[in-house]
Amino acid sequence: MKPAVAEATAPVLLHHGIGRVESAPSTGTGSSTPTEASELSDEDATAEEKRMGDADVEKAAAKMPRGGAEEARREIYGVGRNFNKELGTGAFRTGGEMKMLCDLPTMVEITRRNILTYAKGPEHSIRLFVQGSKFWFSDCTPEELLDQILIECSGPDTARDIRRRDAIDDLVPVCLCMCEAREPLEDGTPQSVCQWLFRHDVIDGWRSLRYVFTCGFDTHLLVHKKLKARYEAKQQEAARSSTLVKMAKMGSRAAAALVLTPAAFLELKRISSVSQYGERRKFYAHVVVELETLKAIGKENRLGSLSNVLTCVILEAYFAADPSKQRANVGNAVLFNPDSPHGNHMCMKVCSVPRKGCSLKATAAQLRRKRQQLTDAWTVMVSRAYALGHLPKRVNGWIETRQKNLDFLVSSLPGTERSTPPCTDLHVCREFTNWHPNIVYCLGLNGMVYMDFYWEVQPSFDEAGFLKTLIERIGPVRHHTQLPAMY
């Protein structure tokens, strides 16, 4: 049965653009019709561009969303509730912008085809709708769904305006896609952008990267598939071990945990300490670095995993930028339930690192210590329960206070190993207006790592000094400090 269309008298009014918007004829470069542009002065052209952007939103808003009483609705759960209660005031849709080397018609056609294909799955993330504190998988046809979530824009302001328009009672798709033409490269290569806006109360960045952003690719191979195959191979190898060997390993781990418990408790005490948040200012930076460069740094200094490499190089720059910091509590996001099509399934592990004697190798050694691994197991277990909403309200508040005071959190996600059309840049647009905890989003895509720093820093923090140290260490392809247009 198809879902009922929302009645005009219902308390739900769609504020943002849903549906495919007819825009001015495009040449694939993002410019308006030449005859129109030549007749406008600079001042009139600016007003006309704004009018066209407003028209995108208004035309799209004329379509009421589908999705209603027929589908089984579920309660928004876990950490998603924090976003949900601040929606429209302190929180807006999370954004992801991919710059692609293809013209706008090609980008729209690829995205259109993939949405129709993915929508054949009854519980694919692309089918999620949300209203109030409930979410569900819409049972509308793929064509109806496409008409509501794919938007062809005529200007860069549309994504920003739509990102900010949700109200708590709106009945809307969880994911929206805006395709827009951009100026071609100097050699004439066409460019376009695929911009996804998603509701962070229903899905997190991993689910968006895996299930939603990939709609913009004609072909792609996920890094997750390789990692999953490697993990399953290890599990199979462990399963083939004899019972005696398994029992010996369990006994050894239990004994080690008992010996390390006092030291691990000391680590917990350190990462649980908080200080007054105090005066802060916002700091944003976008840094793009080759994956092989980070791997080379890790190999040369024996830093271990890519997550450790990122933590070590960022912490080095952090201490260089703020001489008042004698110790830093740094977190790493940990993914669980990677195959779930909904939810915020991210927990974390935290390590407290002193400035004294700090170096890349020293930081990596501390991250790998046995007592730190035991502390990580505890923090992952508790933060996972927090993410799922299984803890009492008072405990949630205790955890949130300590999260807010983290010096920084590294959220690294594997994207695609290869994809077409080529993606030349990827920006993340943070959902909350308050940037705490300090998060650096590190997304891997086709041999590049795209880093977005959303931090609130103290007056003693030297932004130029931070970037100088980081750039000297990792040698990025490019970097800048201008927020994404959709923010």
C-alpha positions, 0 to 999 in steps of 0.5 A: 500500500502506498503511504498517504499524502499529508493533509493540508490541515495536518500540523506538518508543513514542509519547509525545505525543498523536496522534489526535483526543481526546474532551474535555468538552462545549464551548460554544465558550468553553473552559469545562467543563460548568457542573454539573461546575464548580459542584461544585468548590472553587478548589483542586479545580478546579485539580486537575481541570483538570490531570487533564483535560489529562493525560487528553488526552495519555494518551488520545492516546498510546494510538494508535500512529502509522502510517508504517513501512518501506514509504515511502522514507526520507531522511536529515535534512540540513543545519542540521536535524541540530543540532536533531535531536541535541538533541531532548528535552533542548535542543530541542523542537517549534517552536510557532505559535499563531493566535488566531481569531475563531470558536468551537471547532467551527468551527475544528476543522471548517475545520482538518479539511477542509483537512488532508483536502484537503492530504493528497491530495498525496503529498508535501505537508508535512502528510504528513511523518513522522520517526524518528531521523535519517530522515524521509519522506512517509507513504502512509496515507490522508487520514483516517488522517493526520487521526486522528493529527495533529488534537487537540481540547484541553480545556486550555492545558497540552496543547500544552505537554506534547505539545511537550516529549514527543518522543524521538529514536526516536519514530515521529511526524508532523512536524506536530501541530495542537491546537485549543482554545476560549478565552474569548469577547470582551466583546461575546460574539464567540467565540474559539479557537486553532489551535496547530501544533507542528512538528519543526524538524529536518525543516521550517522556519518558512516551510514551516510558515507556507505549507503547514501554518498555512494549514490553519486558514483557511477562505479565504486569499491568500498574499503569496508569490504576489504577490511571486513574480509580481513576481519572475517579471515582472522575470525575463521583462523581463531575458530580453527584453534584447539580448545586448549589453545583458546582456554590458555589465551582466555586465562592469559587475558584474564590474568593480564587484566587483573594485573593491569586493573589498578593502572587502568583505573588511574588512566580512567581517572585522568580521562574523567577529569574536567576543567571549566570550559571557559572562553572559546572561539571557533576554529575551522580548517580543511586539510587534504593529504595523500593516504600514502603520505600518512602511511609513510609517516606511520611506517617511518615512526612505527606508529601503527594504525592509520587512526594512531597516525592521525592522532599522533600528528594532530596532537603534535600540532596541538601542543605546538599551538597551545603552550598552556596545555600540559596534558591532552585528553584525545579521543578516537571514534569507534564504529560498531553495528556497521551494517545497520541502515539507521542509528548513531553507532559510534562510541569512543576510546580516550587517552590522556597524553602528557606534553612532557616527552611527547613525540610521535613515537611516544604518543603511539607507544602510549596508545598501544600500552596494555593498560591503555587497551584495558581502559579502551575496552571499558570506555568503549563499552560505556560509550557504546551503551551511551550511544544506544541510550541504555544509560540513566539520564544522570550518567548521560550528563556525566559523560556529555560533560567529559566529552565536551572537555575533550581536547579533540576527537578524531573521527576517521572513516574509510570511504571508497578505494576507487570510484568514478567519476573522479571526486576531487574534494570532500567537505563535511558540514557539522550539524551542531552550532556549538562545536564541542567536543572538538572533532576532526572528521577524516574521510578516506576517499580514493587514496586521499584523506579529507580532514575537516577541523571543527574546534572551539579553542581557548584564547591561548591557541595559535591557529597559524602555529597549529596549521604550520606544524601540521603542514610541515609534518604531513605535507598536504596537497592543499588546505584552507580555513573557509567554511563550506558554502552550505554552512 
